[in-house]
């Protein structure tokens, strides 16, 4: 259960790792963060930046029904 998430304007950031071509089938979600900076720090800490992969940090608005693209 998620508690005490502080968002700015109701935006959270999804952290994904994908292949260098960023194909949808290769996306692996690694977390949801309250700031871009925190997501980026965690991606570096977990060594998600490699020569064979890309890191995607995507902002999403909470309490909104829509497909995440």
mmCIF file of the N, C-alpha and C atoms, coordinates in Angstrom:
data_MODEL
# 
_entry.id   MODEL 
# 
loop_
_atom_site.group_PDB 
_atom_site.id 
_atom_site.type_symbol 
_atom_site.label_atom_id 
_atom_site.label_alt_id 
_atom_site.label_comp_id 
_atom_site.label_asym_id 
_atom_site.label_entity_id 
_atom_site.label_seq_id 
_atom_site.pdbx_PDB_ins_code 
_atom_site.Cartn_x 
_atom_site.Cartn_y 
_atom_site.Cartn_z 
_atom_site.occupancy 
_atom_site.B_iso_or_equiv 
_atom_site.pdbx_formal_charge 
_atom_site.auth_seq_id 
_atom_site.auth_comp_id 
_atom_site.auth_asym_id 
_atom_site.auth_atom_id 
_atom_site.pdbx_PDB_model_num 
ATOM 1   N N  . UNK A 1 1  ? 0.835  -1.180 0.000   1.00 0.00 ? 1  UNK A N  1 
ATOM 2   C CA . UNK A 1 1  ? 0.000  0.000  0.000   1.00 0.00 ? 1  UNK A CA 1 
ATOM 3   C C  . UNK A 1 1  ? 0.878  1.240  0.000   1.00 0.00 ? 1  UNK A C  1 
ATOM 4   N N  . UNK A 1 2  ? 0.548  2.190  -0.845  1.00 0.00 ? 2  UNK A N  1 
ATOM 5   C CA . UNK A 1 2  ? 1.325  3.411  -0.967  1.00 0.00 ? 2  UNK A CA 1 
ATOM 6   C C  . UNK A 1 2  ? 0.774  4.444  0.009   1.00 0.00 ? 2  UNK A C  1 
ATOM 7   N N  . UNK A 1 3  ? 1.668  5.016  0.812   1.00 0.00 ? 3  UNK A N  1 
ATOM 8   C CA . UNK A 1 3  ? 1.257  6.020  1.786   1.00 0.00 ? 3  UNK A CA 1 
ATOM 9   C C  . UNK A 1 3  ? 2.151  7.250  1.669   1.00 0.00 ? 3  UNK A C  1 
ATOM 10  N N  . UNK A 1 4  ? 1.587  8.375  2.000   1.00 0.00 ? 4  UNK A N  1 
ATOM 11  C CA . UNK A 1 4  ? 2.335  9.622  2.129   1.00 0.00 ? 4  UNK A CA 1 
ATOM 12  C C  . UNK A 1 4  ? 3.132  10.018 0.886   1.00 0.00 ? 4  UNK A C  1 
ATOM 13  N N  . UNK A 1 5  ? 2.539  9.880  -0.274  1.00 0.00 ? 5  UNK A N  1 
ATOM 14  C CA . UNK A 1 5  ? 3.196  10.319 -1.498  1.00 0.00 ? 5  UNK A CA 1 
ATOM 15  C C  . UNK A 1 5  ? 2.890  11.797 -1.684  1.00 0.00 ? 5  UNK A C  1 
ATOM 16  N N  . UNK A 1 6  ? 3.935  12.576 -1.810  1.00 0.00 ? 6  UNK A N  1 
ATOM 17  C CA . UNK A 1 6  ? 3.780  14.012 -2.023  1.00 0.00 ? 6  UNK A CA 1 
ATOM 18  C C  . UNK A 1 6  ? 4.044  14.295 -3.492  1.00 0.00 ? 6  UNK A C  1 
ATOM 19  N N  . UNK A 1 7  ? 3.042  14.779 -4.180  1.00 0.00 ? 7  UNK A N  1 
ATOM 20  C CA . UNK A 1 7  ? 3.197  15.043 -5.607  1.00 0.00 ? 7  UNK A CA 1 
ATOM 21  C C  . UNK A 1 7  ? 3.108  16.534 -5.874  1.00 0.00 ? 7  UNK A C  1 
ATOM 22  N N  . UNK A 1 8  ? 3.687  16.949 -6.965  1.00 0.00 ? 8  UNK A N  1 
ATOM 23  C CA . UNK A 1 8  ? 3.558  18.323 -7.431  1.00 0.00 ? 8  UNK A CA 1 
ATOM 24  C C  . UNK A 1 8  ? 2.548  18.301 -8.560  1.00 0.00 ? 8  UNK A C  1 
ATOM 25  N N  . UNK A 1 9  ? 1.430  18.970 -8.376  1.00 0.00 ? 9  UNK A N  1 
ATOM 26  C CA . UNK A 1 9  ? 0.356  19.022 -9.366  1.00 0.00 ? 9  UNK A CA 1 
ATOM 27  C C  . UNK A 1 9  ? -0.191 17.635 -9.715  1.00 0.00 ? 9  UNK A C  1 
ATOM 28  N N  . UNK A 1 10 ? -0.128 16.698 -8.779  1.00 0.00 ? 10 UNK A N  1 
ATOM 29  C CA . UNK A 1 10 ? -0.677 15.368 -9.013  1.00 0.00 ? 10 UNK A CA 1 
ATOM 30  C C  . UNK A 1 10 ? 0.076  14.558 -10.046 1.00 0.00 ? 10 UNK A C  1 
ATOM 31  N N  . UNK A 1 11 ? 1.388  14.757 -10.161 1.00 0.00 ? 11 UNK A N  1 
ATOM 32  C CA . UNK A 1 11 ? 2.186  14.032 -11.156 1.00 0.00 ? 11 UNK A CA 1 
ATOM 33  C C  . UNK A 1 11 ? 3.131  13.070 -10.451 1.00 0.00 ? 11 UNK A C  1 
ATOM 34  N N  . UNK A 1 12 ? 3.143  11.830 -10.926 1.00 0.00 ? 12 UNK A N  1 
ATOM 35  C CA . UNK A 1 12 ? 4.095  10.824 -10.480 1.00 0.00 ? 12 UNK A CA 1 
ATOM 36  C C  . UNK A 1 12 ? 4.953  10.416 -11.672 1.00 0.00 ? 12 UNK A C  1 
ATOM 37  N N  . UNK A 1 13 ? 6.078  9.772  -11.401 1.00 0.00 ? 13 UNK A N  1 
ATOM 38  C CA . UNK A 1 13 ? 7.013  9.406  -12.458 1.00 0.00 ? 13 UNK A CA 1 
ATOM 39  C C  . UNK A 1 13 ? 7.222  7.894  -12.467 1.00 0.00 ? 13 UNK A C  1 
ATOM 40  N N  . UNK A 1 14 ? 6.973  7.284  -13.620 1.00 0.00 ? 14 UNK A N  1 
ATOM 41  C CA . UNK A 1 14 ? 7.185  5.847  -13.794 1.00 0.00 ? 14 UNK A CA 1 
ATOM 42  C C  . UNK A 1 14 ? 8.592  5.622  -14.330 1.00 0.00 ? 14 UNK A C  1 
ATOM 43  N N  . UNK A 1 15 ? 9.308  4.723  -13.693 1.00 0.00 ? 15 UNK A N  1 
ATOM 44  C CA . UNK A 1 15 ? 10.677 4.396  -14.107 1.00 0.00 ? 15 UNK A CA 1 
ATOM 45  C C  . UNK A 1 15 ? 10.665 3.064  -14.836 1.00 0.00 ? 15 UNK A C  1 
ATOM 46  N N  . UNK A 1 16 ? 11.081 3.087  -16.098 1.00 0.00 ? 16 UNK A N  1 
ATOM 47  C CA . UNK A 1 16 ? 11.148 1.902  -16.943 1.00 0.00 ? 16 UNK A CA 1 
ATOM 48  C C  . UNK A 1 16 ? 12.568 1.684  -17.426 1.00 0.00 ? 16 UNK A C  1 
ATOM 49  N N  . UNK A 1 17 ? 12.900 0.427  -17.678 1.00 0.00 ? 17 UNK A N  1 
ATOM 50  C CA . UNK A 1 17 ? 14.101 0.089  -18.430 1.00 0.00 ? 17 UNK A CA 1 
ATOM 51  C C  . UNK A 1 17 ? 13.626 -0.627 -19.683 1.00 0.00 ? 17 UNK A C  1 
ATOM 52  N N  . UNK A 1 18 ? 14.239 -0.326 -20.803 1.00 0.00 ? 18 UNK A N  1 
ATOM 53  C CA . UNK A 1 18 ? 13.842 -0.911 -22.081 1.00 0.00 ? 18 UNK A CA 1 
ATOM 54  C C  . UNK A 1 18 ? 15.084 -1.151 -22.934 1.00 0.00 ? 18 UNK A C  1 
ATOM 55  N N  . UNK A 1 19 ? 14.899 -1.771 -24.088 1.00 0.00 ? 19 UNK A N  1 
ATOM 56  C CA . UNK A 1 19 ? 16.036 -1.965 -24.981 1.00 0.00 ? 19 UNK A CA 1 
ATOM 57  C C  . UNK A 1 19 ? 16.357 -0.654 -25.697 1.00 0.00 ? 19 UNK A C  1 
ATOM 58  N N  . UNK A 1 20 ? 17.452 -0.633 -26.445 1.00 0.00 ? 20 UNK A N  1 
ATOM 59  C CA . UNK A 1 20 ? 17.889 0.606  -27.089 1.00 0.00 ? 20 UNK A CA 1 
ATOM 60  C C  . UNK A 1 20 ? 16.919 1.103  -28.155 1.00 0.00 ? 20 UNK A C  1 
ATOM 61  N N  . UNK A 1 21 ? 16.032 0.231  -28.637 1.00 0.00 ? 21 UNK A N  1 
ATOM 62  C CA . UNK A 1 21 ? 15.049 0.635  -29.641 1.00 0.00 ? 21 UNK A CA 1 
ATOM 63  C C  . UNK A 1 21 ? 13.741 1.096  -28.999 1.00 0.00 ? 21 UNK A C  1 
ATOM 64  N N  . UNK A 1 22 ? 13.647 0.967  -27.671 1.00 0.00 ? 22 UNK A N  1 
ATOM 65  C CA . UNK A 1 22 ? 12.472 1.378  -26.886 1.00 0.00 ? 22 UNK A CA 1 
ATOM 66  C C  . UNK A 1 22 ? 11.185 0.713  -27.364 1.00 0.00 ? 22 UNK A C  1 
ATOM 67  N N  . UNK A 1 23 ? 11.272 -0.570 -27.693 1.00 0.00 ? 23 UNK A N  1 
ATOM 68  C CA . UNK A 1 23 ? 10.068 -1.286 -28.104 1.00 0.00 ? 23 UNK A CA 1 
ATOM 69  C C  . UNK A 1 23 ? 9.186  -1.536 -26.885 1.00 0.00 ? 23 UNK A C  1 
ATOM 70  N N  . UNK A 1 24 ? 7.878  -1.413 -27.060 1.00 0.00 ? 24 UNK A N  1 
ATOM 71  C CA . UNK A 1 24 ? 6.924  -1.551 -25.959 1.00 0.00 ? 24 UNK A CA 1 
ATOM 72  C C  . UNK A 1 24 ? 7.022  -2.914 -25.274 1.00 0.00 ? 24 UNK A C  1 
ATOM 73  N N  . UNK A 1 25 ? 7.317  -3.948 -26.026 1.00 0.00 ? 25 UNK A N  1 
ATOM 74  C CA . UNK A 1 25 ? 7.375  -5.293 -25.439 1.00 0.00 ? 25 UNK A CA 1 
ATOM 75  C C  . UNK A 1 25 ? 8.565  -5.470 -24.503 1.00 0.00 ? 25 UNK A C  1 
ATOM 76  N N  . UNK A 1 26 ? 9.545  -4.591 -24.574 1.00 0.00 ? 26 UNK A N  1 
ATOM 77  C CA . UNK A 1 26 ? 10.730 -4.734 -23.732 1.00 0.00 ? 26 UNK A CA 1 
ATOM 78  C C  . UNK A 1 26 ? 10.677 -3.874 -22.466 1.00 0.00 ? 26 UNK A C  1 
ATOM 79  N N  . UNK A 1 27 ? 9.607  -3.098 -22.275 1.00 0.00 ? 27 UNK A N  1 
ATOM 80  C CA . UNK A 1 27 ? 9.508  -2.227 -21.103 1.00 0.00 ? 27 UNK A CA 1 
ATOM 81  C C  . UNK A 1 27 ? 9.377  -3.055 -19.824 1.00 0.00 ? 27 UNK A C  1 
ATOM 82  N N  . UNK A 1 28 ? 10.188 -2.738 -18.822 1.00 0.00 ? 28 UNK A N  1 
ATOM 83  C CA . UNK A 1 28 ? 10.097 -3.339 -17.496 1.00 0.00 ? 28 UNK A CA 1 
ATOM 84  C C  . UNK A 1 28 ? 9.987  -2.189 -16.499 1.00 0.00 ? 28 UNK A C  1 
ATOM 85  N N  . UNK A 1 29 ? 8.905  -2.161 -15.739 1.00 0.00 ? 29 UNK A N  1 
ATOM 86  C CA . UNK A 1 29 ? 8.686  -1.085 -14.779 1.00 0.00 ? 29 UNK A CA 1 
ATOM 87  C C  . UNK A 1 29 ? 9.475  -1.377 -13.504 1.00 0.00 ? 29 UNK A C  1 
ATOM 88  N N  . UNK A 1 30 ? 10.225 -0.372 -13.027 1.00 0.00 ? 30 UNK A N  1 
ATOM 89  C CA . UNK A 1 30 ? 11.022 -0.536 -11.823 1.00 0.00 ? 30 UNK A CA 1 
ATOM 90  C C  . UNK A 1 30 ? 10.528 0.292  -10.657 1.00 0.00 ? 30 UNK A C  1 
ATOM 91  N N  . UNK A 1 31 ? 9.548  1.153  -10.865 1.00 0.00 ? 31 UNK A N  1 
ATOM 92  C CA . UNK A 1 31 ? 9.034  1.900  -9.723  1.00 0.00 ? 31 UNK A CA 1 
ATOM 93  C C  . UNK A 1 31 ? 8.240  3.116  -10.118 1.00 0.00 ? 31 UNK A C  1 
ATOM 94  N N  . UNK A 1 32 ? 7.595  3.679  -9.095  1.00 0.00 ? 32 UNK A N  1 
ATOM 95  C CA . UNK A 1 32 ? 6.813  4.907  -9.236  1.00 0.00 ? 32 UNK A CA 1 
ATOM 96  C C  . UNK A 1 32 ? 7.365  5.887  -8.213  1.00 0.00 ? 32 UNK A C  1 
ATOM 97  N N  . UNK A 1 33 ? 7.701  7.079  -8.662  1.00 0.00 ? 33 UNK A N  1 
ATOM 98  C CA . UNK A 1 33 ? 8.376  8.050  -7.794  1.00 0.00 ? 33 UNK A CA 1 
ATOM 99  C C  . UNK A 1 33 ? 7.642  9.387  -7.795  1.00 0.00 ? 33 UNK A C  1 
ATOM 100 N N  . UNK A 1 34 ? 7.888  10.167 -6.735  1.00 0.00 ? 34 UNK A N  1 
ATOM 101 C CA . UNK A 1 34 ? 7.233  11.463 -6.606  1.00 0.00 ? 34 UNK A CA 1 
ATOM 102 C C  . UNK A 1 34 ? 8.000  12.594 -7.282  1.00 0.00 ? 34 UNK A C  1 
ATOM 103 N N  . UNK A 1 35 ? 9.229  12.330 -7.748  1.00 0.00 ? 35 UNK A N  1 
ATOM 104 C CA . UNK A 1 35 ? 9.974  13.360 -8.481  1.00 0.00 ? 35 UNK A CA 1 
ATOM 105 C C  . UNK A 1 35 ? 10.866 12.704 -9.530  1.00 0.00 ? 35 UNK A C  1 
ATOM 106 N N  . UNK A 1 36 ? 11.142 13.448 -10.583 1.00 0.00 ? 36 UNK A N  1 
ATOM 107 C CA . UNK A 1 36 ? 12.026 12.975 -11.646 1.00 0.00 ? 36 UNK A CA 1 
ATOM 108 C C  . UNK A 1 36 ? 13.416 12.702 -11.080 1.00 0.00 ? 36 UNK A C  1 
ATOM 109 N N  . UNK A 1 37 ? 13.887 13.597 -10.217 1.00 0.00 ? 37 UNK A N  1 
ATOM 110 C CA . UNK A 1 37 ? 15.220 13.475 -9.643  1.00 0.00 ? 37 UNK A CA 1 
ATOM 111 C C  . UNK A 1 37 ? 15.361 12.183 -8.832  1.00 0.00 ? 37 UNK A C  1 
ATOM 112 N N  . UNK A 1 38 ? 14.359 11.867 -8.034  1.00 0.00 ? 38 UNK A N  1 
ATOM 113 C CA . UNK A 1 38 ? 14.412 10.646 -7.231  1.00 0.00 ? 38 UNK A CA 1 
ATOM 114 C C  . UNK A 1 38 ? 14.426 9.404  -8.123  1.00 0.00 ? 38 UNK A C  1 
ATOM 115 N N  . UNK A 1 39 ? 13.630 9.408  -9.172  1.00 0.00 ? 39 UNK A N  1 
ATOM 116 C CA . UNK A 1 39 ? 13.617 8.283  -10.116 1.00 0.00 ? 39 UNK A CA 1 
ATOM 117 C C  . UNK A 1 39 ? 14.980 8.128  -10.777 1.00 0.00 ? 39 UNK A C  1 
ATOM 118 N N  . UNK A 1 40 ? 15.588 9.223  -11.163 1.00 0.00 ? 40 UNK A N  1 
ATOM 119 C CA . UNK A 1 40 ? 16.895 9.194  -11.819 1.00 0.00 ? 40 UNK A CA 1 
ATOM 120 C C  . UNK A 1 40 ? 17.983 8.698  -10.864 1.00 0.00 ? 40 UNK A C  1 
ATOM 121 N N  . UNK A 1 41 ? 17.941 9.128  -9.620  1.00 0.00 ? 41 UNK A N  1 
ATOM 122 C CA . UNK A 1 41 ? 18.911 8.676  -8.619  1.00 0.00 ? 41 UNK A CA 1 
ATOM 123 C C  . UNK A 1 41 ? 18.799 7.166  -8.419  1.00 0.00 ? 41 UNK A C  1 
ATOM 124 N N  . UNK A 1 42 ? 17.566 6.664  -8.318  1.00 0.00 ? 42 UNK A N  1 
ATOM 125 C CA . UNK A 1 42 ? 17.369 5.229  -8.124  1.00 0.00 ? 42 UNK A CA 1 
ATOM 126 C C  . UNK A 1 42 ? 17.806 4.424  -9.349  1.00 0.00 ? 42 UNK A C  1 
ATOM 127 N N  . UNK A 1 43 ? 17.578 4.960  -10.540 1.00 0.00 ? 43 UNK A N  1 
ATOM 128 C CA . UNK A 1 43 ? 18.017 4.271  -11.759 1.00 0.00 ? 43 UNK A CA 1 
ATOM 129 C C  . UNK A 1 43 ? 19.543 4.145  -11.783 1.00 0.00 ? 43 UNK A C  1 
ATOM 130 N N  . UNK A 1 44 ? 20.234 5.193  -11.365 1.00 0.00 ? 44 UNK A N  1 
ATOM 131 C CA . UNK A 1 44 ? 21.696 5.146  -11.317 1.00 0.00 ? 44 UNK A CA 1 
ATOM 132 C C  . UNK A 1 44 ? 22.170 4.200  -10.224 1.00 0.00 ? 44 UNK A C  1 
ATOM 133 N N  . UNK A 1 45 ? 21.510 4.245  -9.067  1.00 0.00 ? 45 UNK A N  1 
ATOM 134 C CA . UNK A 1 45 ? 21.891 3.402  -7.935  1.00 0.00 ? 45 UNK A CA 1 
ATOM 135 C C  . UNK A 1 45 ? 21.721 1.914  -8.260  1.00 0.00 ? 45 UNK A C  1 
ATOM 136 N N  . UNK A 1 46 ? 20.700 1.574  -9.030  1.00 0.00 ? 46 UNK A N  1 
ATOM 137 C CA . UNK A 1 46 ? 20.416 0.184  -9.395  1.00 0.00 ? 46 UNK A CA 1 
ATOM 138 C C  . UNK A 1 46 ? 21.096 -0.232 -10.698 1.00 0.00 ? 46 UNK A C  1 
ATOM 139 N N  . UNK A 1 47 ? 21.953 0.635  -11.249 1.00 0.00 ? 47 UNK A N  1 
ATOM 140 C CA . UNK A 1 47 ? 22.706 0.359  -12.481 1.00 0.00 ? 47 UNK A CA 1 
ATOM 141 C C  . UNK A 1 47 ? 21.795 0.013  -13.658 1.00 0.00 ? 47 UNK A C  1 
ATOM 142 N N  . UNK A 1 48 ? 20.716 0.767  -13.826 1.00 0.00 ? 48 UNK A N  1 
ATOM 143 C CA . UNK A 1 48 ? 19.807 0.528  -14.950 1.00 0.00 ? 48 UNK A CA 1 
ATOM 144 C C  . UNK A 1 48 ? 20.325 1.132  -16.251 1.00 0.00 ? 48 UNK A C  1 
ATOM 145 N N  . UNK A 1 49 ? 21.238 2.099  -16.152 1.00 0.00 ? 49 UNK A N  1 
ATOM 146 C CA . UNK A 1 49 ? 21.836 2.698  -17.348 1.00 0.00 ? 49 UNK A CA 1 
ATOM 147 C C  . UNK A 1 49 ? 22.962 1.790  -17.822 1.00 0.00 ? 49 UNK A C  1 
ATOM 148 N N  . UNK A 1 50 ? 22.749 1.097  -18.939 1.00 0.00 ? 50 UNK A N  1 
ATOM 149 C CA . UNK A 1 50 ? 23.790 0.242  -19.511 1.00 0.00 ? 50 UNK A CA 1 
ATOM 150 C C  . UNK A 1 50 ? 23.886 0.515  -21.009 1.00 0.00 ? 50 UNK A C  1 
ATOM 151 N N  . UNK A 1 51 ? 24.908 -0.048 -21.642 1.00 0.00 ? 51 UNK A N  1 
ATOM 152 C CA . UNK A 1 51 ? 25.084 0.166  -23.085 1.00 0.00 ? 51 UNK A CA 1 
ATOM 153 C C  . UNK A 1 51 ? 24.017 -0.544 -23.908 1.00 0.00 ? 51 UNK A C  1 
ATOM 154 N N  . UNK A 1 52 ? 23.379 -1.581 -23.353 1.00 0.00 ? 52 UNK A N  1 
ATOM 155 C CA . UNK A 1 52 ? 22.379 -2.342 -24.095 1.00 0.00 ? 52 UNK A CA 1 
ATOM 156 C C  . UNK A 1 52 ? 20.948 -2.010 -23.734 1.00 0.00 ? 52 UNK A C  1 
ATOM 157 N N  . UNK A 1 53 ? 20.770 -0.942 -22.923 1.00 0.00 ? 53 UNK A N  1 
ATOM 158 C CA . UNK A 1 53 ? 19.407 -0.600 -22.506 1.00 0.00 ? 53 UNK A CA 1 
ATOM 159 C C  . UNK A 1 53 ? 19.235 0.902  -22.383 1.00 0.00 ? 53 UNK A C  1 
ATOM 160 N N  . UNK A 1 54 ? 18.000 1.303  -22.296 1.00 0.00 ? 54 UNK A N  1 
ATOM 161 C CA . UNK A 1 54 ? 17.644 2.708  -22.110 1.00 0.00 ? 54 UNK A CA 1 
ATOM 162 C C  . UNK A 1 54 ? 16.779 2.818  -20.861 1.00 0.00 ? 54 UNK A C  1 
ATOM 163 N N  . UNK A 1 55 ? 16.841 3.950  -20.217 1.00 0.00 ? 55 UNK A N  1 
ATOM 164 C CA . UNK A 1 55 ? 15.976 4.239  -19.071 1.00 0.00 ? 55 UNK A CA 1 
ATOM 165 C C  . UNK A 1 55 ? 14.962 5.280  -19.506 1.00 0.00 ? 55 UNK A C  1 
ATOM 166 N N  . UNK A 1 56 ? 13.691 5.028  -19.185 1.00 0.00 ? 56 UNK A N  1 
ATOM 167 C CA . UNK A 1 56 ? 12.613 5.961  -19.505 1.00 0.00 ? 56 UNK A CA 1 
ATOM 168 C C  . UNK A 1 56 ? 11.958 6.367  -18.192 1.00 0.00 ? 56 UNK A C  1 
ATOM 169 N N  . UNK A 1 57 ? 11.883 7.673  -17.949 1.00 0.00 ? 57 UNK A N  1 
ATOM 170 C CA . UNK A 1 57 ? 11.184 8.191  -16.780 1.00 0.00 ? 57 UNK A CA 1 
ATOM 171 C C  . UNK A 1 57 ? 10.022 9.007  -17.309 1.00 0.00 ? 57 UNK A C  1 
ATOM 172 N N  . UNK A 1 58 ? 8.822  8.463  -17.143 1.00 0.00 ? 58 UNK A N  1 
ATOM 173 C CA . UNK A 1 58 ? 7.635  9.043  -17.769 1.00 0.00 ? 58 UNK A CA 1 
ATOM 174 C C  . UNK A 1 58 ? 6.725  9.682  -16.726 1.00 0.00 ? 58 UNK A C  1 
ATOM 175 N N  . UNK A 1 59 ? 6.415  10.979 -16.880 1.00 0.00 ? 59 UNK A N  1 
ATOM 176 C CA . UNK A 1 59 ? 5.470  11.612 -15.963 1.00 0.00 ? 59 UNK A CA 1 
ATOM 177 C C  . UNK A 1 59 ? 4.040  11.191 -16.286 1.00 0.00 ? 59 UNK A C  1 
ATOM 178 N N  . UNK A 1 60 ? 3.270  10.896 -15.248 1.00 0.00 ? 60 UNK A N  1 
ATOM 179 C CA . UNK A 1 60 ? 1.854  10.565 -15.420 1.00 0.00 ? 60 UNK A CA 1 
ATOM 180 C C  . UNK A 1 60 ? 1.046  11.326 -14.374 1.00 0.00 ? 60 UNK A C  1 
ATOM 181 N N  . UNK A 1 61 ? -0.133 11.750 -14.782 1.00 0.00 ? 61 UNK A N  1 
ATOM 182 C CA . UNK A 1 61 ? -1.020 12.474 -13.877 1.00 0.00 ? 61 UNK A CA 1 
ATOM 183 C C  . UNK A 1 61 ? -1.881 11.458 -13.133 1.00 0.00 ? 61 UNK A C  1 
ATOM 184 N N  . UNK A 1 62 ? -1.977 11.597 -11.805 1.00 0.00 ? 62 UNK A N  1 
ATOM 185 C CA . UNK A 1 62 ? -2.753 10.651 -11.021 1.00 0.00 ? 62 UNK A CA 1 
ATOM 186 C C  . UNK A 1 62 ? -4.234 10.998 -11.071 1.00 0.00 ? 62 UNK A C  1 
ATOM 187 N N  . UNK A 1 63 ? -5.065 10.019 -10.747 1.00 0.00 ? 63 UNK A N  1 
ATOM 188 C CA . UNK A 1 63 ? -6.520 10.159 -10.757 1.00 0.00 ? 63 UNK A CA 1 
ATOM 189 C C  . UNK A 1 63 ? -7.059 10.554 -12.132 1.00 0.00 ? 63 UNK A C  1 
ATOM 190 N N  . UNK A 1 64 ? -6.437 10.024 -13.163 1.00 0.00 ? 64 UNK A N  1 
ATOM 191 C CA . UNK A 1 64 ? -6.857 10.297 -14.528 1.00 0.00 ? 64 UNK A CA 1 
ATOM 192 C C  . UNK A 1 64 ? -6.937 8.958  -15.254 1.00 0.00 ? 64 UNK A C  1 
ATOM 193 N N  . UNK A 1 65 ? -8.038 8.708  -15.895 1.00 0.00 ? 65 UNK A N  1 
ATOM 194 C CA . UNK A 1 65 ? -8.217 7.453  -16.634 1.00 0.00 ? 65 UNK A CA 1 
ATOM 195 C C  . UNK A 1 65 ? -7.746 7.658  -18.058 1.00 0.00 ? 65 UNK A C  1 
ATOM 196 N N  . UNK A 1 66 ? -6.601 7.042  -18.411 1.00 0.00 ? 66 UNK A N  1 
ATOM 197 C CA . UNK A 1 66 ? -6.071 7.158  -19.759 1.00 0.00 ? 66 UNK A CA 1 
ATOM 198 C C  . UNK A 1 66 ? -5.016 6.071  -19.950 1.00 0.00 ? 66 UNK A C  1 
ATOM 199 N N  . UNK A 1 67 ? -4.755 5.750  -21.202 1.00 0.00 ? 67 UNK A N  1 
ATOM 200 C CA . UNK A 1 67 ? -3.719 4.785  -21.521 1.00 0.00 ? 67 UNK A CA 1 
ATOM 201 C C  . UNK A 1 67 ? -2.357 5.452  -21.370 1.00 0.00 ? 67 UNK A C  1 
ATOM 202 N N  . UNK A 1 68 ? -1.433 4.769  -20.706 1.00 0.00 ? 68 UNK A N  1 
ATOM 203 C CA . UNK A 1 68 ? -0.063 5.282  -20.557 1.00 0.00 ? 68 UNK A CA 1 
ATOM 204 C C  . UNK A 1 68 ? 0.680  4.927  -21.823 1.00 0.00 ? 68 UNK A C  1 
ATOM 205 N N  . UNK A 1 69 ? 1.165  5.944  -22.524 1.00 0.00 ? 69 UNK A N  1 
ATOM 206 C CA . UNK A 1 69 ? 1.837  5.726  -23.807 1.00 0.00 ? 69 UNK A CA 1 
ATOM 207 C C  . UNK A 1 69 ? 3.314  5.998  -23.646 1.00 0.00 ? 69 UNK A C  1 
# 
